[in-house]
Amino acid sequence: MVPPSADEWWKIDEQDEPEAPPEPVTLANAVGSLYNSEWPFEVLQVPRPESPMSFQDAVLNSLMNFKDFSGRATRSEFWWFQLFFVANIAFFGTIFGEVFADGYGDLASLLFFGPLLVPSLAVTFRRLHDLGYPGWISLGVFIPYLNFWFVFVLVALLAYEGEDKPNKYGEVPTNVTIMALPKTD
């Protein structure tokens, strides 16, 4: 190929014939070639969500699905809602403690945080389902003297990415928020 002149700078990156795309390498082929053996199967993976759920979507989805203890939740949905939950406890707990300093602060906190506890448990159950574990193991945080260890293990466990294939708890989560709006006539 003759090099282009300075006036034809756009032809520098052009090639005479386009290259064929490289052959895809599956995990089975890569491992098989690594060990010099041919495996008779191909590893198929269902992709995880391409983008994390936003803060607003995670909070809305968790609050709207407060009674749904089945199914699966992604890491972003779980951690965004837990941030919302802990921030509310810190902010409003401080306010209730100062305003109701005469002893009613605990009652006000219970009335405010009680309704947020149910969605928090539901999203924790769904997150454990995404990892392939039963959700009821999250209730170990309520066992006296062992709750610190359960919290430590749960935080470490819930940081892992979920299974990238359907499991017995449902399909791979998509991070799509589905909202049912009332009909307007």
WOBELGI-V526077 format. One record per residue. N is the residue number from 1. RES is the residue in one small letter. PSI is psi in radians with two decimals (* if undefined). Layout:
# WOBELGI-V526077
N,RES,PSI
N,RES,PSI
This chain:
# WOBELGI-V526077
1,m,2.34
2,v,2.29
3,p,2.45
4,p,2.76
5,s,3.05
6,a,-0.44
7,d,-0.30
8,e,0.89
9,w,-0.44
10,w,-0.25
11,k,0.02
12,i,-0.74
13,d,-0.09
14,e,2.55
15,q,2.75
16,d,-0.82
17,e,2.36
18,p,2.49
19,e,2.61
20,a,2.50
21,p,2.63
22,p,2.65
23,e,2.38
24,p,2.49
25,v,2.05
26,t,2.88
27,l,-0.68
28,a,-0.70
29,n,-0.70
30,a,-0.80
31,v,-0.69
32,g,-0.74
33,s,-0.48
34,l,-0.71
35,y,0.19
36,n,0.76
37,s,2.65
38,e,2.17
39,w,2.42
40,p,0.25
41,f,2.88
42,e,2.38
43,v,2.10
44,l,2.37
45,q,2.38
46,v,2.24
47,p,2.53
48,r,2.96
49,p,2.44
50,e,-0.57
51,s,2.59
52,p,2.72
53,m,2.48
54,s,2.89
55,f,-0.84
56,q,-0.75
57,d,-0.70
58,a,-0.76
59,v,-0.80
60,l,-0.76
61,n,-0.72
62,s,-0.69
63,l,-0.63
64,m,-0.51
65,n,0.64
66,f,-0.44
67,k,0.11
68,d,1.71
69,f,0.10
70,s,2.92
71,g,-2.87
72,r,2.65
73,a,2.49
74,t,2.96
75,r,-0.76
76,s,-0.73
77,e,-0.79
78,f,-0.91
79,w,-0.61
80,w,-0.73
81,f,-0.64
82,q,-0.62
83,l,-0.77
84,f,-0.76
85,f,-0.85
86,v,-0.66
87,a,-0.68
88,n,-0.71
89,i,-0.79
90,a,-0.82
91,f,-0.99
92,f,-0.50
93,g,-0.67
94,t,-0.75
95,i,-0.81
96,f,-0.63
97,g,-0.61
98,e,-0.73
99,v,-0.77
100,f,0.96
101,a,-0.18
102,d,0.20
103,g,-0.12
104,y,0.04
105,g,-0.67
106,d,-0.68
107,l,-0.74
108,a,-0.71
109,s,-0.72
110,l,-0.71
111,l,-0.54
112,f,-0.74
113,f,-0.30
114,g,-0.85
115,p,-0.45
116,l,-0.30
117,l,-0.66
118,v,-0.86
119,p,-0.57
120,s,-0.75
121,l,-0.68
122,a,-0.78
123,v,-0.52
124,t,-0.73
125,f,-0.83
126,r,-0.60
127,r,-0.72
128,l,-0.62
129,h,-0.63
130,d,-0.51
131,l,-0.17
132,g,0.17
133,y,2.68
134,p,2.51
135,g,-0.42
136,w,-0.27
137,i,-0.29
138,s,-0.29
139,l,-0.10
140,g,-0.32
141,v,-0.22
142,f,0.01
143,i,2.11
144,p,2.56
145,y,-0.30
146,l,-0.12
147,n,-0.59
148,f,-0.75
149,w,-0.66
150,f,-0.71
151,v,-0.76
152,f,-0.81
153,v,-0.73
154,l,-0.76
155,v,-0.74
156,a,-0.72
157,l,-0.73
158,l,-0.15
159,a,-0.30
160,y,2.70
161,e,2.53
162,g,3.05
163,e,2.43
164,d,0.48
165,k,2.74
166,p,2.44
167,n,-2.99
168,k,-0.15
169,y,-0.10
170,g,-3.03
171,e,2.94
172,v,2.26
173,p,2.61
174,t,-0.12
175,n,0.43
176,v,2.20
177,t,2.15
178,i,2.08
179,m,2.30
180,a,2.04
181,l,2.58
182,p,2.63
183,k,2.50
184,t,2.23
185,d,*
